[in-house]
């Protein structure tokens, strides 16, 4: 019984990535984060993978601490 359950779970987990590859969302342009945002008070905010990069984060920490 345990072996059948393990085999079924393994087969299902191997089949799941195939379904995920077919999905592609059309994200509207107005909700995307640009790579660089210029501000008057903070200067340039640089993003990598939609998060502030390391240099930008360090600069913010020195400003706010």
Residue pairs with C-beta under 8 A, 6 or more apart in sequence:
33 47
33 50
34 47
35 46
35 47
35 48
36 44
36 45
36 46
36 47
37 44
37 45
37 47
38 44
38 45
39 45
42 60
42 63
43 59
44 56
45 52
45 56
46 52
46 53
46 55
46 56
47 53
47 56
52 60
